[in-house]
Amino acid sequence: MILSGSEIKAELGKNICIDPYNEAQLNPNSYNLTLHDELLVYEEIILDMKRPNRFRRITIPEEGLVLQTNQLYLGRTIEHTETHNLVPMLEGRSSIGRLGLFVHITAGFGDVGFSGYWTLEMFAVQPVRIYPGVQVCQIFYHSVKGDITEYKSGKYQNNEDIQPSLLFKELGVKDDQQMKLDFDKVAEDAE
């Protein structure tokens, strides 16, 4: 069952935290989240699942930034959310989709207990100008049936920034020292 807008509002401070919260962004059964002013872009030609991949940071100026096709941009929401006893889910807004802009490729499904900023996997069908602070996606909540085990110590939990893929942590890289060695090796190979 999906929570109505009034139920989302009733759960604020209990099972739902949205910070900052703006009543004008509440919808009949979702809440609009806004785009932060920074993006990450991978610098690798071929991305490697078993290694951290180099990226660079881009600031979206007030006058906007044109996203190009065939390029993945990682963004994040301005809002920090935390959810308990409900399943948070993220979807693009229809007005954004009608411009050919995907805001998530596969990661629209959140976990019960997730706390952090939502990383957006942005991909443009054709060049599109984006702006910081635009209401780019919406969060909605499903009720859960059965025993709940919360997401507490996952690799994206309590994030403070845009999160590039950390899949490599599941595939063999175990600590920050190894990650630094991999970043150094990637930098050497690029020279």
C-alpha positions as protocol buffer text, in pm:
chain_id: "A"
residue {
  index: 1
  type: MET
  ca { x: 0 y: 0 z: 0 }
}
residue {
  index: 2
  type: ILE
  ca { x: 131 y: 348 z: -89 }
}
residue {
  index: 3
  type: LEU
  ca { x: 101 y: 627 z: 167 }
}
residue {
  index: 4
  type: SER
  ca { x: -113 y: 926 z: 77 }
}
residue {
  index: 5
  type: GLY
  ca { x: 27 y: 1278 z: 103 }
}
residue {
  index: 6
  type: SER
  ca { x: -161 y: 1337 z: 425 }
}
residue {
  index: 7
  type: GLU
  ca { x: -20 y: 1014 z: 570 }
}
residue {
  index: 8
  type: ILE
  ca { x: 334 y: 1116 z: 467 }
}
residue {
  index: 9
  type: LYS
  ca { x: 279 y: 1441 z: 653 }
}
residue {
  index: 10
  type: ALA
  ca { x: 139 y: 1255 z: 958 }
}
residue {
  index: 11
  type: GLU
  ca { x: 450 y: 1030 z: 966 }
}
residue {
  index: 12
  type: LEU
  ca { x: 697 y: 1323 z: 966 }
}
residue {
  index: 13
  type: GLY
  ca { x: 905 y: 1312 z: 1282 }
}
residue {
  index: 14
  type: LYS
  ca { x: 796 y: 952 z: 1345 }
}
residue {
  index: 15
  type: ASN
  ca { x: 883 y: 709 z: 1065 }
}
residue {
  index: 16
  type: ILE
  ca { x: 971 y: 970 z: 801 }
}
residue {
  index: 17
  type: CYS
  ca { x: 1225 y: 1251 z: 813 }
}
residue {
  index: 18
  type: ILE
  ca { x: 1270 y: 1489 z: 518 }
}
residue {
  index: 19
  type: ASP
  ca { x: 1516 y: 1773 z: 579 }
}
residue {
  index: 20
  type: PRO
  ca { x: 1457 y: 2040 z: 464 }
}
residue {
  index: 21
  type: TYR
  ca { x: 1081 y: 1991 z: 438 }
}
residue {
  index: 22
  type: ASN
  ca { x: 859 y: 2226 z: 236 }
}
residue {
  index: 23
  type: GLU
  ca { x: 481 y: 2179 z: 249 }
}
residue {
  index: 24
  type: ALA
  ca { x: 453 y: 2306 z: -112 }
}
residue {
  index: 25
  type: GLN
  ca { x: 642 y: 1994 z: -233 }
}
residue {
  index: 26
  type: LEU
  ca { x: 388 y: 1751 z: -84 }
}
residue {
  index: 27
  type: ASN
  ca { x: 174 y: 1572 z: -345 }
}
residue {
  index: 28
  type: PRO
  ca { x: -138 y: 1351 z: -316 }
}
residue {
  index: 29
  type: ASN
  ca { x: 81 y: 1040 z: -265 }
}
residue {
  index: 30
  type: SER
  ca { x: 445 y: 1154 z: -285 }
}
residue {
  index: 31
  type: TYR
  ca { x: 685 y: 1435 z: -199 }
}
residue {
  index: 32
  type: ASN
  ca { x: 901 y: 1618 z: -456 }
}
residue {
  index: 33
  type: LEU
  ca { x: 1277 y: 1620 z: -393 }
}
residue {
  index: 34
  type: THR
  ca { x: 1510 y: 1883 z: -537 }
}
residue {
  index: 35
  type: LEU
  ca { x: 1840 y: 1869 z: -724 }
}
residue {
  index: 36
  type: HIS
  ca { x: 2161 y: 1974 z: -547 }
}
residue {
  index: 37
  type: ASP
  ca { x: 2404 y: 2197 z: -739 }
}
residue {
  index: 38
  type: GLU
  ca { x: 2681 y: 1938 z: -786 }
}
residue {
  index: 39
  type: LEU
  ca { x: 2723 y: 1641 z: -1019 }
}
residue {
  index: 40
  type: LEU
  ca { x: 2984 y: 1368 z: -1052 }
}
residue {
  index: 41
  type: VAL
  ca { x: 3099 y: 1245 z: -1394 }
}
residue {
  index: 42
  type: TYR
  ca { x: 3315 y: 937 z: -1436 }
}
residue {
  index: 43
  type: GLU
  ca { x: 3643 y: 1000 z: -1615 }
}
residue {
  index: 44
  type: GLU
  ca { x: 3701 y: 640 z: -1720 }
}
residue {
  index: 45
  type: ILE
  ca { x: 3619 y: 528 z: -2073 }
}
residue {
  index: 46
  type: ILE
  ca { x: 3549 y: 177 z: -1943 }
}
residue {
  index: 47
  type: LEU
  ca { x: 3405 y: 149 z: -1594 }
}
residue {
  index: 48
  type: ASP
  ca { x: 3536 y: -140 z: -1384 }
}
residue {
  index: 49
  type: MET
  ca { x: 3304 y: -307 z: -1131 }
}
residue {
  index: 50
  type: LYS
  ca { x: 3599 y: -436 z: -927 }
}
residue {
  index: 51
  type: ARG
  ca { x: 3771 y: -101 z: -879 }
}
residue {
  index: 52
  type: PRO
  ca { x: 3687 y: 252 z: -774 }
}
residue {
  index: 53
  type: ASN
  ca { x: 3651 y: 461 z: -1091 }
}
residue {
  index: 54
  type: ARG
  ca { x: 3789 y: 814 z: -1120 }
}
residue {
  index: 55
  type: PHE
  ca { x: 3538 y: 1095 z: -1142 }
}
residue {
  index: 56
  type: ARG
  ca { x: 3529 y: 1472 z: -1149 }
}
residue {
  index: 57
  type: ARG
  ca { x: 3289 y: 1715 z: -986 }
}
residue {
  index: 58
  type: ILE
  ca { x: 3081 y: 1966 z: -1182 }
}
residue {
  index: 59
  type: THR
  ca { x: 2889 y: 2258 z: -1030 }
}
residue {
  index: 60
  type: ILE
  ca { x: 2556 y: 2340 z: -1191 }
}
residue {
  index: 61
  type: PRO
  ca { x: 2552 y: 2721 z: -1230 }
}
residue {
  index: 62
  type: GLU
  ca { x: 2238 y: 2924 z: -1167 }
}
residue {
  index: 63
  type: GLU
  ca { x: 2200 y: 2977 z: -1543 }
}
residue {
  index: 64
  type: GLY
  ca { x: 2187 y: 2598 z: -1586 }
}
residue {
  index: 65
  type: LEU
  ca { x: 2401 y: 2323 z: -1731 }
}
residue {
  index: 66
  type: VAL
  ca { x: 2334 y: 2126 z: -2050 }
}
residue {
  index: 67
  type: LEU
  ca { x: 2350 y: 1750 z: -1997 }
}
residue {
  index: 68
  type: GLN
  ca { x: 2478 y: 1568 z: -2303 }
}
residue {
  index: 69
  type: THR
  ca { x: 2359 y: 1233 z: -2437 }
}
residue {
  index: 70
  type: ASN
  ca { x: 2559 y: 912 z: -2383 }
}
residue {
  index: 71
  type: GLN
  ca { x: 2694 y: 1045 z: -2053 }
}
residue {
  index: 72
  type: LEU
  ca { x: 2598 y: 933 z: -1704 }
}
residue {
  index: 73
  type: TYR
  ca { x: 2575 y: 1212 z: -1448 }
}
residue {
  index: 74
  type: LEU
  ca { x: 2548 y: 1134 z: -1078 }
}
residue {
  index: 75
  type: GLY
  ca { x: 2363 y: 1395 z: -876 }
}
residue {
  index: 76
  type: ARG
  ca { x: 2197 y: 1406 z: -539 }
}
residue {
  index: 77
  type: THR
  ca { x: 1895 y: 1546 z: -366 }
}
residue {
  index: 78
  type: ILE
  ca { x: 1916 y: 1855 z: -150 }
}
residue {
  index: 79
  type: GLU
  ca { x: 1694 y: 1675 z: 97 }
}
residue {
  index: 80
  type: HIS
  ca { x: 1829 y: 1425 z: 347 }
}
residue {
  index: 81
  type: THR
  ca { x: 1572 y: 1155 z: 420 }
}
residue {
  index: 82
  type: GLU
  ca { x: 1539 y: 887 z: 683 }
}
residue {
  index: 83
  type: THR
  ca { x: 1271 y: 619 z: 683 }
}
residue {
  index: 84
  type: HIS
  ca { x: 1165 y: 358 z: 938 }
}
residue {
  index: 85
  type: ASN
  ca { x: 895 y: 89 z: 911 }
}
residue {
  index: 86
  type: LEU
  ca { x: 823 y: 191 z: 549 }
}
residue {
  index: 87
  type: VAL
  ca { x: 988 y: 129 z: 211 }
}
residue {
  index: 88
  type: PRO
  ca { x: 1101 y: 456 z: 46 }
}
residue {
  index: 89
  type: MET
  ca { x: 1098 y: 463 z: -334 }
}
residue {
  index: 90
  type: LEU
  ca { x: 1216 y: 724 z: -582 }
}
residue {
  index: 91
  type: GLU
  ca { x: 1074 y: 810 z: -924 }
}
residue {
  index: 92
  type: GLY
  ca { x: 1132 y: 1087 z: -1170 }
}
residue {
  index: 93
  type: ARG
  ca { x: 860 y: 1347 z: -1205 }
}
residue {
  index: 94
  type: SER
  ca { x: 651 y: 1317 z: -1521 }
}
residue {
  index: 95
  type: SER
  ca { x: 746 y: 1672 z: -1628 }
}
residue {
  index: 96
  type: ILE
  ca { x: 1114 y: 1573 z: -1611 }
}
residue {
  index: 97
  type: GLY
  ca { x: 1051 y: 1246 z: -1799 }
}
residue {
  index: 98
  type: ARG
  ca { x: 873 y: 1436 z: -2074 }
}
residue {
  index: 99
  type: LEU
  ca { x: 1201 y: 1619 z: -2138 }
}
residue {
  index: 100
  type: GLY
  ca { x: 1375 y: 1283 z: -2189 }
}
residue {
  index: 101
  type: LEU
  ca { x: 1567 y: 1302 z: -1862 }
}
residue {
  index: 102
  type: PHE
  ca { x: 1599 y: 986 z: -1654 }
}
residue {
  index: 103
  type: VAL
  ca { x: 1680 y: 1057 z: -1289 }
}
residue {
  index: 104
  type: HIS
  ca { x: 1743 y: 696 z: -1192 }
}
residue {
  index: 105
  type: ILE
  ca { x: 1846 y: 405 z: -1405 }
}
residue {
  index: 106
  type: THR
  ca { x: 1779 y: 118 z: -1164 }
}
residue {
  index: 107
  type: ALA
  ca { x: 1818 y: 254 z: -811 }
}
residue {
  index: 108
  type: GLY
  ca { x: 1471 y: 381 z: -733 }
}
residue {
  index: 109
  type: PHE
  ca { x: 1411 y: 126 z: -461 }
}
residue {
  index: 110
  type: GLY
  ca { x: 1517 y: 221 z: -109 }
}
residue {
  index: 111
  type: ASP
  ca { x: 1554 y: 9 z: 202 }
}
residue {
  index: 112
  type: VAL
  ca { x: 1363 y: 29 z: 528 }
}
residue {
  index: 113
  type: GLY
  ca { x: 1594 y: 222 z: 761 }
}
residue {
  index: 114
  type: PHE
  ca { x: 1783 y: 412 z: 489 }
}
residue {
  index: 115
  type: SER
  ca { x: 1922 y: 747 z: 605 }
}
residue {
  index: 116
  type: GLY
  ca { x: 2103 y: 981 z: 369 }
}
residue {
  index: 117
  type: TYR
  ca { x: 2084 y: 1176 z: 45 }
}
residue {
  index: 118
  type: TRP
  ca { x: 1951 y: 1004 z: -266 }
}
residue {
  index: 119
  type: THR
  ca { x: 2207 y: 967 z: -543 }
}
residue {
  index: 120
  type: LEU
  ca { x: 2047 y: 1030 z: -882 }
}
residue {
  index: 121
  type: GLU
  ca { x: 2167 y: 845 z: -1192 }
}
residue {
  index: 122
  type: MET
  ca { x: 2087 y: 1106 z: -1454 }
}
residue {
  index: 123
  type: PHE
  ca { x: 2082 y: 1028 z: -1825 }
}
residue {
  index: 124
  type: ALA
  ca { x: 1949 y: 1251 z: -2104 }
}
residue {
  index: 125
  type: VAL
  ca { x: 1785 y: 1116 z: -2419 }
}
residue {
  index: 126
  type: GLN
  ca { x: 1874 y: 1443 z: -2592 }
}
residue {
  index: 127
  type: PRO
  ca { x: 2064 y: 1746 z: -2461 }
}
residue {
  index: 128
  type: VAL
  ca { x: 1868 y: 1912 z: -2182 }
}
residue {
  index: 129
  type: ARG
  ca { x: 1947 y: 2213 z: -1963 }
}
residue {
  index: 130
  type: ILE
  ca { x: 1908 y: 2148 z: -1589 }
}
residue {
  index: 131
  type: TYR
  ca { x: 1910 y: 2390 z: -1295 }
}
residue {
  index: 132
  type: PRO
  ca { x: 2004 y: 2358 z: -929 }
}
residue {
  index: 133
  type: GLY
  ca { x: 1713 y: 2344 z: -687 }
}
residue {
  index: 134
  type: VAL
  ca { x: 1460 y: 2215 z: -942 }
}
residue {
  index: 135
  type: GLN
  ca { x: 1207 y: 1959 z: -815 }
}
residue {
  index: 136
  type: VAL
  ca { x: 1350 y: 1670 z: -1013 }
}
residue {
  index: 137
  type: CYS
  ca { x: 1207 y: 1354 z: -854 }
}
residue {
  index: 138
  type: GLN
  ca { x: 955 y: 1231 z: -601 }
}
residue {
  index: 139
  type: ILE
  ca { x: 978 y: 1000 z: -303 }
}
residue {
  index: 140
  type: PHE
  ca { x: 687 y: 779 z: -207 }
}
residue {
  index: 141
  type: TYR
  ca { x: 642 y: 521 z: 63 }
}
residue {
  index: 142
  type: HIS
  ca { x: 508 y: 165 z: 77 }
}
residue {
  index: 143
  type: SER
  ca { x: 392 y: -8 z: 391 }
}
residue {
  index: 144
  type: VAL
  ca { x: 571 y: -332 z: 484 }
}
residue {
  index: 145
  type: LYS
  ca { x: 411 y: -661 z: 579 }
}
residue {
  index: 146
  type: GLY
  ca { x: 605 y: -900 z: 801 }
}
residue {
  index: 147
  type: ASP
  ca { x: 909 y: -870 z: 1025 }
}
residue {
  index: 148
  type: ILE
  ca { x: 1136 y: -576 z: 948 }
}
residue {
  index: 149
  type: THR
  ca { x: 1514 y: -581 z: 940 }
}
residue {
  index: 150
  type: GLU
  ca { x: 1640 y: -227 z: 884 }
}
residue {
  index: 151
  type: TYR
  ca { x: 1924 y: -125 z: 654 }
}
residue {
  index: 152
  type: LYS
  ca { x: 2181 y: -7 z: 909 }
}
residue {
  index: 153
  type: SER
  ca { x: 2536 y: -66 z: 801 }
}
residue {
  index: 154
  type: GLY
  ca { x: 2516 y: -77 z: 422 }
}
residue {
  index: 155
  type: LYS
  ca { x: 2780 y: 93 z: 211 }
}
residue {
  index: 156
  type: TYR
  ca { x: 2551 y: 385 z: 124 }
}
residue {
  index: 157
  type: GLN
  ca { x: 2398 y: 435 z: 469 }
}
residue {
  index: 158
  type: ASN
  ca { x: 2441 y: 778 z: 634 }
}
residue {
  index: 159
  type: ASN
  ca { x: 2605 y: 922 z: 322 }
}
residue {
  index: 160
  type: GLU
  ca { x: 2685 y: 1294 z: 312 }
}
residue {
  index: 161
  type: ASP
  ca { x: 2748 y: 1336 z: -60 }
}
residue {
  index: 162
  type: ILE
  ca { x: 2689 y: 1194 z: -408 }
}
residue {
  index: 163
  type: GLN
  ca { x: 2780 y: 826 z: -403 }
}
residue {
  index: 164
  type: PRO
  ca { x: 2960 y: 672 z: -699 }
}
residue {
  index: 165
  type: SER
  ca { x: 2928 y: 295 z: -731 }
}
residue {
  index: 166
  type: LEU
  ca { x: 3082 y: 109 z: -437 }
}
residue {
  index: 167
  type: LEU
  ca { x: 3015 y: -232 z: -590 }
}
residue {
  index: 168
  type: PHE
  ca { x: 3388 y: -306 z: -578 }
}
residue {
  index: 169
  type: LYS
  ca { x: 3357 y: -337 z: -198 }
}
residue {
  index: 170
  type: GLU
  ca { x: 3140 y: -645 z: -255 }
}
residue {
  index: 171
  type: LEU
  ca { x: 3382 y: -787 z: -511 }
}
residue {
  index: 172
  type: GLY
  ca { x: 3706 y: -803 z: -318 }
}
residue {
  index: 173
  type: VAL
  ca { x: 3828 y: -458 z: -214 }
}
residue {
  index: 174
  type: LYS
  ca { x: 3792 y: -459 z: 163 }
}
residue {
  index: 175
  type: ASP
  ca { x: 3946 y: -146 z: 309 }
}
residue {
  index: 176
  type: ASP
  ca { x: 4027 y: 219 z: 244 }
}
residue {
  index: 177
  type: GLN
  ca { x: 4401 y: 146 z: 201 }
}
residue {
  index: 178
  type: GLN
  ca { x: 4329 y: -93 z: -87 }
}
residue {
  index: 179
  type: MET
  ca { x: 4092 y: 164 z: -236 }
}
residue {
  index: 180
  type: LYS
  ca { x: 4368 y: 428 z: -225 }
}
residue {
  index: 181
  type: LEU
  ca { x: 4609 y: 185 z: -396 }
}
residue {
  index: 182
  type: ASP
  ca { x: 4352 y: 125 z: -670 }
}
residue {
  index: 183
  type: PHE
  ca { x: 4294 y: 500 z: -719 }
}
residue {
  index: 184
  type: ASP
  ca { x: 4673 y: 550 z: -743 }
}
residue {
  index: 185
  type: LYS
  ca { x: 4702 y: 267 z: -997 }
}
residue {
  index: 186
  type: VAL
  ca { x: 4421 y: 413 z: -1209 }
}
residue {
  index: 187
  type: ALA
  ca { x: 4599 y: 752 z: -1201 }
}
residue {
  index: 188
  type: GLU
  ca { x: 4934 y: 593 z: -1303 }
}
residue {
  index: 189
  type: ASP
  ca { x: 4771 y: 401 z: -1589 }
}
residue {
  index: 190
  type: ALA
  ca { x: 4618 y: 723 z: -1717 }
}
residue {
  index: 191
  type: GLU
  ca { x: 4956 y: 899 z: -1742 }
}
